[in-house]
Every structure is written in C-alpha cells, then in structure tokens.
Amino acid sequence: MRTVEAIIDEKGVVHLSEPIGISGVRRALVTIFDDDQVIHPCVTAQLSEKALAEDWDKPEEDDAWTHLQQAQ
C-alpha cells in the first residue's frame, strides 16, 4: 500500500503526480481537499487517532509496551 499525490481535473479525471508501476486492476481511496486548505501531516495523524484509540486503549497494548516505560 502506498500514497501518491494527484490532481483531479474539472471532468473528474485523476492525474497522478508520479508514475506508478502496478500490474492489473487495483482499488484506491481518494481524499479530496479544498484548494485553499493545506493539510499538514500532523492533521492526518489527528484524524486517525479516534479509530486507532480502540486498539491503543486495550490492556494488552499497555502490557506490550511496558518494557519501554521502565526507568533505566
């Protein structure tokens, strides 16, 4: 899975900013931004936080990371 920047023209045709090498048909997700809106990478992380929190807030997840929280 990878992310590639693109422009969608007024006819709805997608123009990728770089060539990609794929074989066969592939599915894709398209996020359409307002022209005047600049999306900082941190915003993407914040938008994902709620969905990821379901896994982050599990006791098993806390147990898996305890070795990093111990004082050296």
Biopython code that builds the backbone (N, CA, C, O; Angstrom):
import numpy as np
from Bio.PDB.StructureBuilder import StructureBuilder

atoms = [
    (1, "MET", "N", (0.857, -1.170, 0.000)),
    (1, "MET", "CA", (0.000, 0.000, 0.000)),
    (1, "MET", "C", (0.901, 1.230, 0.000)),
    (1, "MET", "O", (1.900, 1.276, 0.717)),
    (2, "ARG", "N", (0.544, 2.218, -0.803)),
    (2, "ARG", "CA", (1.312, 3.456, -0.831)),
    (2, "ARG", "C", (0.409, 4.625, -1.157)),
    (2, "ARG", "O", (-0.699, 4.447, -1.664)),
    (3, "THR", "N", (0.888, 5.819, -0.864)),
    (3, "THR", "CA", (0.136, 7.040, -1.112)),
    (3, "THR", "C", (0.833, 7.831, -2.198)),
    (3, "THR", "O", (2.053, 7.994, -2.171)),
    (4, "VAL", "N", (0.057, 8.324, -3.157)),
    (4, "VAL", "CA", (0.586, 9.119, -4.256)),
    (4, "VAL", "C", (-0.276, 10.362, -4.386)),
    (4, "VAL", "O", (-1.504, 10.270, -4.404)),
    (5, "GLU", "N", (0.358, 11.524, -4.477)),
    (5, "GLU", "CA", (-0.386, 12.764, -4.657)),
    (5, "GLU", "C", (-0.951, 12.816, -6.073)),
    (5, "GLU", "O", (-0.345, 12.300, -7.012)),
    (6, "ALA", "N", (-2.107, 13.440, -6.215)),
    (6, "ALA", "CA", (-2.753, 13.543, -7.520)),
    (6, "ALA", "C", (-3.569, 14.820, -7.605)),
    (6, "ALA", "O", (-3.867, 15.456, -6.593)),
    (7, "ILE", "N", (-3.921, 15.182, -8.822)),
    (7, "ILE", "CA", (-4.822, 16.299, -9.095)),
    (7, "ILE", "C", (-6.030, 15.715, -9.827)),
    (7, "ILE", "O", (-5.883, 14.875, -10.714)),
    (8, "ILE", "N", (-7.208, 16.163, -9.451)),
    (8, "ILE", "CA", (-8.425, 15.747, -10.145)),
    (8, "ILE", "C", (-8.916, 16.957, -10.923)),
    (8, "ILE", "O", (-9.177, 18.012, -10.345)),
    (9, "ASP", "N", (-9.039, 16.801, -12.229)),
    (9, "ASP", "CA", (-9.462, 17.941, -13.041)),
    (9, "ASP", "C", (-10.976, 18.130, -12.985)),
    (9, "ASP", "O", (-11.690, 17.350, -12.356)),
    (10, "GLU", "N", (-11.449, 19.180, -13.656)),
    (10, "GLU", "CA", (-12.876, 19.530, -13.605)),
    (10, "GLU", "C", (-13.785, 18.458, -14.198)),
    (10, "GLU", "O", (-14.991, 18.468, -13.953)),
    (11, "LYS", "N", (-13.225, 17.543, -14.966)),
    (11, "LYS", "CA", (-14.015, 16.432, -15.533)),
    (11, "LYS", "C", (-13.981, 15.198, -14.639)),
    (11, "LYS", "O", (-14.627, 14.192, -14.937)),
    (12, "GLY", "N", (-13.228, 15.275, -13.545)),
    (12, "GLY", "CA", (-13.138, 14.146, -12.631)),
    (12, "GLY", "C", (-12.032, 13.166, -12.982)),
    (12, "GLY", "O", (-11.955, 12.084, -12.399)),
    (13, "VAL", "N", (-11.179, 13.529, -13.925)),
    (13, "VAL", "CA", (-10.074, 12.654, -14.314)),
    (13, "VAL", "C", (-8.929, 12.843, -13.323)),
    (13, "VAL", "O", (-8.540, 13.971, -13.022)),
    (14, "VAL", "N", (-8.396, 11.739, -12.822)),
    (14, "VAL", "CA", (-7.316, 11.772, -11.838)),
    (14, "VAL", "C", (-5.975, 11.758, -12.564)),
    (14, "VAL", "O", (-5.729, 10.911, -13.422)),
    (15, "HIS", "N", (-5.109, 12.710, -12.207)),
    (15, "HIS", "CA", (-3.765, 12.806, -12.778)),
    (15, "HIS", "C", (-2.769, 12.598, -11.640)),
    (15, "HIS", "O", (-2.644, 13.456, -10.767)),
    (16, "LEU", "N", (-2.064, 11.478, -11.639)),
    (16, "LEU", "CA", (-1.089, 11.193, -10.598)),
    (16, "LEU", "C", (0.135, 12.072, -10.763)),
    (16, "LEU", "O", (0.525, 12.389, -11.887)),
    (17, "SER", "N", (0.748, 12.471, -9.653)),
    (17, "SER", "CA", (1.911, 13.355, -9.704)),
    (17, "SER", "C", (3.197, 12.612, -10.066)),
    (17, "SER", "O", (4.217, 13.237, -10.357)),
    (18, "GLU", "N", (3.148, 11.291, -10.049)),
    (18, "GLU", "CA", (4.312, 10.491, -10.411)),
    (18, "GLU", "C", (3.834, 9.179, -11.027)),
    (18, "GLU", "O", (2.743, 8.704, -10.712)),
    (19, "PRO", "N", (4.637, 8.604, -11.890)),
    (19, "PRO", "CA", (4.233, 7.317, -12.471)),
    (19, "PRO", "C", (4.280, 6.220, -11.409)),
    (19, "PRO", "O", (5.150, 6.214, -10.537)),
    (20, "ILE", "N", (3.339, 5.306, -11.500)),
    (20, "ILE", "CA", (3.344, 4.175, -10.569)),
    (20, "ILE", "C", (3.348, 2.891, -11.388)),
    (20, "ILE", "O", (2.705, 2.808, -12.435)),
    (21, "GLY", "N", (4.056, 1.925, -10.918)),
    (21, "GLY", "CA", (4.113, 0.642, -11.605)),
    (21, "GLY", "C", (3.233, -0.371, -10.907)),
    (21, "GLY", "O", (3.576, -0.866, -9.834)),
    (22, "ILE", "N", (2.110, -0.678, -11.508)),
    (22, "ILE", "CA", (1.212, -1.687, -10.939)),
    (22, "ILE", "C", (0.851, -2.684, -12.031)),
    (22, "ILE", "O", (0.899, -2.371, -13.221)),
    (23, "SER", "N", (0.496, -3.865, -11.612)),
    (23, "SER", "CA", (0.016, -4.855, -12.570)),
    (23, "SER", "C", (-1.435, -5.169, -12.242)),
    (23, "SER", "O", (-1.780, -5.412, -11.085)),
    (24, "GLY", "N", (-2.254, -5.163, -13.232)),
    (24, "GLY", "CA", (-3.659, -5.463, -13.014)),
    (24, "GLY", "C", (-4.438, -4.301, -12.424)),
    (24, "GLY", "O", (-3.919, -3.194, -12.275)),
    (25, "VAL", "N", (-5.665, -4.566, -12.099)),
    (25, "VAL", "CA", (-6.579, -3.565, -11.544)),
    (25, "VAL", "C", (-6.336, -3.467, -10.041)),
    (25, "VAL", "O", (-6.159, -4.484, -9.371)),
    (26, "ARG", "N", (-6.326, -2.257, -9.517)),
    (26, "ARG", "CA", (-6.137, -2.029, -8.084)),
    (26, "ARG", "C", (-7.226, -1.100, -7.565)),
    (26, "ARG", "O", (-7.732, -0.244, -8.290)),
    (27, "ARG", "N", (-7.575, -1.285, -6.300)),
    (27, "ARG", "CA", (-8.517, -0.381, -5.644)),
    (27, "ARG", "C", (-7.745, 0.798, -5.099)),
    (27, "ARG", "O", (-6.542, 0.698, -4.856)),
    (28, "ALA", "N", (-8.431, 1.924, -4.902)),
    (28, "ALA", "CA", (-7.789, 3.114, -4.343)),
    (28, "ALA", "C", (-8.807, 3.899, -3.532)),
    (28, "ALA", "O", (-10.014, 3.798, -3.757)),
    (29, "LEU", "N", (-8.306, 4.676, -2.593)),
    (29, "LEU", "CA", (-9.119, 5.618, -1.835)),
    (29, "LEU", "C", (-8.719, 7.009, -2.276)),
    (29, "LEU", "O", (-7.537, 7.278, -2.488)),
    (30, "VAL", "N", (-9.681, 7.889, -2.418)),
    (30, "VAL", "CA", (-9.404, 9.256, -2.856)),
    (30, "VAL", "C", (-9.940, 10.211, -1.802)),
    (30, "VAL", "O", (-11.107, 10.134, -1.421)),
    (31, "THR", "N", (-9.078, 11.116, -1.331)),
    (31, "THR", "CA", (-9.481, 12.169, -0.407)),
    (31, "THR", "C", (-9.381, 13.485, -1.163)),
    (31, "THR", "O", (-8.322, 13.813, -1.699)),
    (32, "ILE", "N", (-10.463, 14.233, -1.210)),
    (32, "ILE", "CA", (-10.492, 15.487, -1.959)),
    (32, "ILE", "C", (-10.371, 16.645, -0.972)),
    (32, "ILE", "O", (-11.183, 16.784, -0.057)),
    (33, "PHE", "N", (-9.335, 17.482, -1.172)),
    (33, "PHE", "CA", (-9.082, 18.628, -0.317)),
    (33, "PHE", "C", (-9.580, 19.901, -0.977)),
    (33, "PHE", "O", (-9.606, 20.004, -2.204)),
    (34, "ASP", "N", (-9.978, 20.873, -0.161)),
    (34, "ASP", "CA", (-10.284, 22.194, -0.682)),
    (34, "ASP", "C", (-8.996, 22.815, -1.196)),
    (34, "ASP", "O", (-7.942, 22.624, -0.590)),
    (35, "ASP", "N", (-9.053, 23.551, -2.296)),
    (35, "ASP", "CA", (-7.855, 24.165, -2.858)),
    (35, "ASP", "C", (-7.152, 25.090, -1.885)),
    (35, "ASP", "O", (-5.923, 25.147, -1.868)),
    (36, "ASP", "N", (-7.910, 25.814, -1.076)),
    (36, "ASP", "CA", (-7.300, 26.789, -0.173)),
    (36, "ASP", "C", (-6.879, 26.179, 1.161)),
    (36, "ASP", "O", (-6.377, 26.880, 2.040)),
    (37, "GLN", "N", (-7.082, 24.891, 1.305)),
    (37, "GLN", "CA", (-6.775, 24.245, 2.569)),
    (37, "GLN", "C", (-5.493, 23.426, 2.433)),
    (37, "GLN", "O", (-5.402, 22.535, 1.588)),
    (38, "VAL", "N", (-4.506, 23.736, 3.270)),
    (38, "VAL", "CA", (-3.260, 22.980, 3.293)),
    (38, "VAL", "C", (-3.350, 22.007, 4.452)),
    (38, "VAL", "O", (-3.593, 22.408, 5.591)),
    (39, "ILE", "N", (-3.156, 20.736, 4.166)),
    (39, "ILE", "CA", (-3.240, 19.710, 5.193)),
    (39, "ILE", "C", (-1.827, 19.348, 5.645)),
    (39, "ILE", "O", (-1.025, 18.845, 4.859)),
    (40, "HIS", "N", (-1.533, 19.605, 6.901)),
    (40, "HIS", "CA", (-0.241, 19.255, 7.477)),
    (40, "HIS", "C", (-0.279, 17.769, 7.850)),
    (40, "HIS", "O", (-1.329, 17.265, 8.248)),
    (41, "PRO", "N", (0.849, 17.062, 7.728)),
    (41, "PRO", "CA", (0.852, 15.631, 8.078)),
    (41, "PRO", "C", (0.332, 15.343, 9.478)),
    (41, "PRO", "O", (-0.248, 14.282, 9.708)),
    (42, "CYS", "N", (0.526, 16.256, 10.416)),
    (42, "CYS", "CA", (0.031, 16.036, 11.778)),
    (42, "CYS", "C", (-1.490, 15.954, 11.816)),
    (42, "CYS", "O", (-2.051, 15.255, 12.659)),
    (43, "VAL", "N", (-2.156, 16.657, 10.918)),
    (43, "VAL", "CA", (-3.614, 16.631, 10.872)),
    (43, "VAL", "C", (-4.094, 15.230, 10.513)),
    (43, "VAL", "O", (-5.081, 14.748, 11.069)),
    (44, "THR", "N", (-3.411, 14.587, 9.601)),
    (44, "THR", "CA", (-3.772, 13.224, 9.215)),
    (44, "THR", "C", (-3.678, 12.297, 10.420)),
    (44, "THR", "O", (-4.551, 11.455, 10.629)),
    (45, "ALA", "N", (-2.637, 12.449, 11.201)),
    (45, "ALA", "CA", (-2.486, 11.634, 12.405)),
    (45, "ALA", "C", (-3.616, 11.902, 13.388)),
    (45, "ALA", "O", (-4.147, 10.971, 13.993)),
    (46, "GLN", "N", (-3.984, 13.158, 13.549)),
    (46, "GLN", "CA", (-5.069, 13.506, 14.467)),
    (46, "GLN", "C", (-6.394, 12.931, 13.992)),
    (46, "GLN", "O", (-7.203, 12.488, 14.807)),
    (47, "LEU", "N", (-6.623, 12.932, 12.689)),
    (47, "LEU", "CA", (-7.864, 12.380, 12.159)),
    (47, "LEU", "C", (-7.937, 10.873, 12.383)),
    (47, "LEU", "O", (-9.030, 10.321, 12.518)),
    (48, "SER", "N", (-6.798, 10.207, 12.423)),
    (48, "SER", "CA", (-6.750, 8.758, 12.621)),
    (48, "SER", "C", (-6.822, 8.364, 14.092)),
    (48, "SER", "O", (-7.102, 7.209, 14.412)),
    (49, "GLU", "N", (-6.573, 9.307, 14.978)),
    (49, "GLU", "CA", (-6.413, 8.981, 16.388)),
    (49, "GLU", "C", (-7.632, 8.282, 16.984)),
    (49, "GLU", "O", (-7.469, 7.319, 17.733)),
    (50, "LYS", "N", (-8.823, 8.726, 16.681)),
    (50, "LYS", "CA", (-10.023, 8.123, 17.262)),
    (50, "LYS", "C", (-10.150, 6.658, 16.859)),
    (50, "LYS", "O", (-10.459, 5.803, 17.689)),
    (51, "ALA", "N", (-9.912, 6.376, 15.586)),
    (51, "ALA", "CA", (-10.018, 4.993, 15.115)),
    (51, "ALA", "C", (-8.938, 4.110, 15.734)),
    (51, "ALA", "O", (-9.199, 2.964, 16.098)),
    (52, "LEU", "N", (-7.731, 4.647, 15.851)),
    (52, "LEU", "CA", (-6.631, 3.871, 16.416)),
    (52, "LEU", "C", (-6.740, 3.718, 17.923)),
    (52, "LEU", "O", (-6.199, 2.768, 18.489)),
    (53, "ALA", "N", (-7.427, 4.635, 18.577)),
    (53, "ALA", "CA", (-7.553, 4.592, 20.034)),
    (53, "ALA", "C", (-8.205, 3.306, 20.515)),
    (53, "ALA", "O", (-7.934, 2.850, 21.626)),
    (54, "GLU", "N", (-9.057, 2.722, 19.694)),
    (54, "GLU", "CA", (-9.698, 1.460, 20.084)),
    (54, "GLU", "C", (-8.642, 0.395, 20.379)),
    (54, "GLU", "O", (-8.792, -0.378, 21.325)),
    (55, "ASP", "N", (-7.588, 0.351, 19.586)),
    (55, "ASP", "CA", (-6.509, -0.602, 19.841)),
    (55, "ASP", "C", (-5.548, -0.089, 20.900)),
    (55, "ASP", "O", (-5.080, -0.862, 21.736)),
    (56, "TRP", "N", (-5.252, 1.191, 20.878)),
    (56, "TRP", "CA", (-4.285, 1.764, 21.816)),
    (56, "TRP", "C", (-4.731, 1.608, 23.255)),
    (56, "TRP", "O", (-3.902, 1.427, 24.146)),
    (57, "ASP", "N", (-6.041, 1.677, 23.493)),
    (57, "ASP", "CA", (-6.555, 1.695, 24.863)),
    (57, "ASP", "C", (-6.822, 0.306, 25.447)),
    (57, "ASP", "O", (-7.454, 0.193, 26.497)),
    (58, "LYS", "N", (-6.356, -0.733, 24.791)),
    (58, "LYS", "CA", (-6.543, -2.088, 25.306)),
    (58, "LYS", "C", (-5.445, -2.417, 26.313)),
    (58, "LYS", "O", (-4.295, -2.020, 26.128)),
    (59, "PRO", "N", (-5.793, -3.140, 27.377)),
    (59, "PRO", "CA", (-4.781, -3.531, 28.373)),
    (59, "PRO", "C", (-3.629, -4.319, 27.747)),
    (59, "PRO", "O", (-2.482, -4.173, 28.171)),
    (60, "GLU", "N", (-3.915, -5.146, 26.752)),
    (60, "GLU", "CA", (-2.869, -5.931, 26.102)),
    (60, "GLU", "C", (-1.835, -5.017, 25.438)),
    (60, "GLU", "O", (-0.643, -5.326, 25.415)),
    (61, "GLU", "N", (-2.302, -3.903, 24.905)),
    (61, "GLU", "CA", (-1.397, -2.946, 24.262)),
    (61, "GLU", "C", (-0.482, -2.300, 25.300)),
    (61, "GLU", "O", (0.712, -2.122, 25.057)),
    (62, "ASP", "N", (-1.042, -1.951, 26.454)),
    (62, "ASP", "CA", (-0.223, -1.385, 27.530)),
    (62, "ASP", "C", (0.844, -2.386, 27.979)),
    (62, "ASP", "O", (2.000, -2.020, 28.191)),
    (63, "ASP", "N", (0.445, -3.646, 28.119)),
    (63, "ASP", "CA", (1.392, -4.677, 28.536)),
    (63, "ASP", "C", (2.525, -4.839, 27.521)),
    (63, "ASP", "O", (3.675, -5.060, 27.899)),
    (64, "ALA", "N", (2.202, -4.730, 26.263)),
    (64, "ALA", "CA", (3.203, -4.917, 25.206)),
    (64, "ALA", "C", (4.279, -3.835, 25.226)),
    (64, "ALA", "O", (5.392, -4.064, 24.751)),
    (65, "TRP", "N", (3.966, -2.672, 25.763)),
    (65, "TRP", "CA", (4.912, -1.544, 25.745)),
    (65, "TRP", "C", (5.522, -1.237, 27.112)),
    (65, "TRP", "O", (6.273, -0.269, 27.234)),
    (66, "THR", "N", (5.225, -2.024, 28.136)),
    (66, "THR", "CA", (5.732, -1.724, 29.477)),
    (66, "THR", "C", (7.250, -1.740, 29.550)),
    (66, "THR", "O", (7.829, -0.993, 30.339)),
    (67, "HIS", "N", (7.907, -2.567, 28.755)),
    (67, "HIS", "CA", (9.374, -2.633, 28.806)),
    (67, "HIS", "C", (10.019, -1.308, 28.382)),
    (67, "HIS", "O", (11.162, -1.033, 28.748)),
    (68, "LEU", "N", (9.303, -0.495, 27.622)),
    (68, "LEU", "CA", (9.836, 0.797, 27.206)),
    (68, "LEU", "C", (9.589, 1.888, 28.244)),
    (68, "LEU", "O", (10.206, 2.951, 28.188)),
    (69, "GLN", "N", (8.694, 1.629, 29.187)),
    (69, "GLN", "CA", (8.340, 2.618, 30.185)),
    (69, "GLN", "C", (9.154, 2.474, 31.477)),
    (69, "GLN", "O", (9.082, 3.333, 32.356)),
    (70, "GLN", "N", (9.912, 1.409, 31.588)),
    (70, "GLN", "CA", (10.685, 1.189, 32.799)),
    (70, "GLN", "C", (11.899, 2.113, 32.839)),
    (70, "GLN", "O", (12.540, 2.357, 31.816)),
    (71, "ALA", "N", (12.207, 2.626, 34.033)),
    (71, "ALA", "CA", (13.358, 3.515, 34.201)),
    (71, "ALA", "C", (14.646, 2.733, 33.968)),
    (71, "ALA", "O", (14.767, 1.576, 34.371)),
    (72, "GLN", "N", (15.589, 3.370, 33.323)),
    (72, "GLN", "CA", (16.878, 2.726, 33.030)),
    (72, "GLN", "C", (17.837, 2.905, 34.175)),
    (72, "GLN", "O", (18.972, 2.431, 34.110)),
]
sb = StructureBuilder()
sb.init_structure("model")
sb.init_model(0)
sb.init_chain("A")
sb.init_seg("    ")
for serial, (resi, resn, name, xyz) in enumerate(atoms, 1):
    if name == "N":
        sb.init_residue(resn, " ", resi, " ")
    sb.init_atom(name, np.array(xyz, "f"), 0.0, 1.0, " ", f" {name:<3s}", serial, name[0])
structure = sb.get_structure()
